[in-house]
Amino acid sequence: MPHAASPAYRGRFAPSPTGDLHFGSLLAALGSWLLARHANGSWLVRIEDVDPPREVAGASRRQLEALTAFGLVPDEPVVRQSERGALYEAALQRLLATGHAFECHCSRSDLAATGGVHRRCVAARRRPDPAIRLRVPDGTVVAFDDGLQGPQQQDVATEVGDFVLRRAEGYWAYQLAVVVDDAAQGITDVVRGADLLDSTPRQVFLQRVLGLPVPRHAHLPLVVDAAGRKLSKSDAALPVDPATPLPALQAAWRALGQDEAALAQARDVAALLHAARAAFDPARIPRGQHVALAAAHNRGFIFAP
C-alpha cells in the first residue's frame, strides 16, 4: 500500500473516453485521489484515448466536467494520449533497434489454435500492415507486491505471449502507451481498478526492457452489479450525476471501506473532501477484488437521468 508521506508521490487517474463517468470510475478516481492526498503527493489526470473505434464522442469532456463537479481536480494540466504519438514512436523504435520488438503478420485466426497467445509467427502470408509485438522470452515470470491485492506472479511468456505494442490498424496498444506515459509523467504510484491487475506484469516487464522506473501498484476492488458483472458490461453502468455529487461521493467512500460517520456533517463537495482527507484510512480499503454495487450505494445513491 502506498503510505509514505513523501512529496515525491505522484499518482494518476486515467480514464478511457468510452463512456461517461460511472460509479466504478468514480470509485477509482476518489481512491487514487485519497491515496495521493494521504501521501501529500500530486494527483494527475490522463485521458487514455488511443483506441478511436471505441471512443464515444464528447465522453472525455463530460468525464472531466464530472470530475470537476465531484471536486477531483488534477494538480497539473490534463494529458491526452492521442497527442503523444511521438513519445510512443520513439520507444517503439528503441525496442525494434535492440531486437526486443518485431513485426508480426499473424492474424487472430492464425493464433486461434494457441488461444491467442503468440510464441512464434505462424502467418500463412505477409501482411501490408503488420502489428509490432514485444518479444517475451521463455521463462519470463514477473512478480510484484500489490499494495491491496498482495503478492502477484504471472508467467508472461505462457499466459500472455509476445504482446502487441502497435496494432495492425496503426493504433498504439494500451500497454506501450501507459508505460511510456507513466515514466514521462514521473508516476510513482499506480492506483486503479482490479480489472487491470493481470495486465500489470506486462507493463512491469516492458518497463524493465525499456529501462524505466517501475511504480508501486495498488489495485482497488472492482465494482460489480448484483449478478457479479463489471459495470462497463452491466445495465448498472449509468453515469453518475454531477448535479448531485454528494450521494455518489458518499457511496464511493463507503465502498472504499471508510467510516461513514466521518462525512455525516458535510453539506457540500469541498467540505466532504476536506473531511475525507482528514479521516481517510488506507488500511480500511477492502482487500478483495470485487465490491457489490448494491452494498456500495444502498442509501440514496443517485444516477444521472
N, C-alpha and C positions, 0 to 999 in steps of 0.2 A: 504494500500500500504506500503510495507517495505520502510522506508525512513530514519530512524535514522542512522547517520553516526557513526556507532559503530564497533570497530574491532572484536566484538563478532559475527557479522553477518557471517553465513555460509550457502551458497546456493549450489545447485547442478543441473546438467543436467543428466538425467538418461534414455538413450535410450534403447530400446529393439532391439536385433540384428535380426529383422525380415526382414531387407532390408537395402539398402544403405541410406545415409542421403538425405532426400528430403527437399523441401523448408519449409514445415511446421516444420520439425525437426530443421532446421537451425534457423527459427524464434524463437522457444522455447529456443534454445541454446544461441542465441545472446541476447534475452530478459532477460534470467536468469543471463547471464554474466554481462550485463549492470547494472542490479539492484544490483548485488553483488559489482561491482566496485563503483557504486554510493554510496554505504554504507561503502566503504573502507573495504569490507569484503573478505572472501575467496570464491572461486568457485571450486567445485569438479565435477568429472565425475564418474558415476557409470553405469556399464553395467548390465541391468536387464535381465539376461539370465536364468530364472527359468522355461522356457517353451520350452524344447528341440524340440518338434514336430513342433513348429512354427519358429524355428531358421533357418536362412539362412547361409550356410557355408561361412565363411570369412566376414560376414557382420560387425561384431564388429571391426575387424581390419580395414576395409575400412571406417567405421564411425569415428574411432579415427584418421585415416590418414586425412580424410576430415576436421575434427575439427582443426587439426594442420595447414592444408593449409589455413583455414579461420582465423588463429591466436587465436583460442579459446582453450588455453592450460590450463589444470587444475592446481591448486596450490598444489595438493597432488597426490600421485600415484593413478591410476585408480583402482577402486574396482569392482570385478565381483561377482554377487550374486551366481553363480554356485560354488564358493569356500567358501561360508559362511553358509553351511547347519548346522553346529554345533550350530551357534547362533540361527537359526530358531528352531532347535530341543529343545534347552534349553527353549525358550519362550513357545513353544507348551507344553512341559511337565509341566511348571508352570500353564498354563491355564487348563490342564487336572487335575492336582492335586487339584486345587481350585474349580473345577466344572464349570468353565467358558467355557470349551470346552468339546466336547463329540463325540463319534464315531457315524457316520451316515451311514446306509445301504441303504438309498434311492437312486434310480436311477433318471435320468431326466424324464423318463416316469412316475415314481411314483409321481413326483411333477408337472406333466403337468396340472392337474386339478386346481392347485393353481398358475399357471403362473410361475412355477419355484421357488416360494417363500416358503422356508421351515419354518414351525412353529411347526411341530411335526413330528417325524419319522412315515412314513406310508408304509415302505417297506414290501413287502409280505414275504421276506425271508432275512436271514443274508447273507452278502457277505464276502468272504475271505479277501477282500481288502477295508474295509470301508473308506470313507472320514472322516476327522476331521473338525467339524464345531464349530464356536463360538456361544455360547448361547446368544441370543439377547432378553431380557425380553420385555414383552408387555409394551408399553408406552415409549420405548426408542426413544426419539426425540433429535436429535443433531442439534444444531445451531452454526454457526460461521460466522464471518465477513470476507468475501474475499476482499483482497486489491484492486481488479479490478472489480469483479462482484457484490460486495455489500453483504448485509445480505443474508445468506443461511440457510435453515432449511429442515430437512428430518426426517420423521418417519421411522427409520431404521427397526423397527420391522415389519411394514406392507408393506413397499415398497421394502425391501431387504430380510428381514428374517434372519434366522441363516445362516451366510455365511461361505464359505469354507476357512479353513486355510491350510489344506494339502489335495490334491486331491486323489481320489481312486487309480490313477496310481502311487502315491508316490511323485508327483511333488509338490513343495511348491507353495501355492497360492500367487499371487502378493500382496494381502492386508497384509498378515503377513510379507512377506519379506521386503516390503517398510517401514513398521512401525519399524521393528527391525533395519534396516539399517539406517534410518534417526536418530534414537536415538543413535546408536553406533557411527555414524559419527558426532554427535553433530549438525545436521542440524537445523538452526533456522528459515529458510525461504524457503518454497517450492514454486517455480515459475515454472509453467508448462502449458500445453495447456488446454483449457476449456473442452475438451473431458473427462478429468479426474475429473471434478467438482463434478459429482454425486457420485464418489467413496470416496470423502473426508470425508463425515460423518462416513462411516465405519471405516476409518482409525483413525479419532478422537476418536470414541468410543473404538476401540481396544487400542489406546494409553492410554486412561483413565483406562481401565481394567488392563492393564499391569503396570500402574503407571509411564508411560513415559511422557516426555515433549510433548506438542502439539505445533508444529511450526506455524508460521504465514503462510498464504496462499495467493497467487495471481495467478489467472488463466488467462493466456494470450488468446487473441482471437484465435480461431482455423481457420487455412487457409482452405478454401473450393474452389472447382472449380466453373466454370460458372453455373453448374447445382446444386450447393449447396451441393456437396458431399465432405466428408472428403478426403484429399489427399490420404490416405492409401487405400481408396476404389475407387480411380479415376485413369483414364488414365493419369492425370497430375502428378502422383506421380513418375515422373522421378527423378533420383538422381541429386543433384546439382553438378556442375563441379568444382572439386578442382583445376583444371588447370587454371581456370579463376574466382577467388574468388570475385573480386570487384563487378561485376554486381549483384551477388546474395546477398552479404552483403548490398549493397545499396538498393536493393529491400526489404530486411528484415527490414532495418532501416525505410524505408517509411511505411511499413506495421505496424510498431510499432508507427506510428503517428508522427515521428520525423521530424525535419526541414531538408529537402533535401539539402538546400544550405550549411549546416554545413560541409558536406563531399565533396563538389564540388572540392576542391583543392587536395584531397588525390589521390596519384598515386600508392600507394602500400598498402598492408594489414596493416602493422604497423602504417602507417600514418592515415589510415582510422579509425582504432580502437582508436588511440590517440585522434583524432578529435571527435569521437563518445563519448568517455568518458567525454570529456570537455563539449559537447553540450547536452548530454542526459537529457531529462526532463521527469521523470516518469508520471507527470500529463498529458502528451500528449498521453499516450498509450490508444488506443480505449477501451472503457468500455464494448462494446458488446461482444458476444461470438463467432462471426464469422467475418472474413475479406476475401474478394473475391480475389482469386489468380490473376485474370485479373488486378485488381487495384494494386496489390502488385508488379507486375513485367511488367508493361506496357511500360517500356523504357529500352530495351536492356538486359533483364534478360536471362541468358544462362543456359540451362540444359546440363548435360553430354551426350555425344553421346551414 
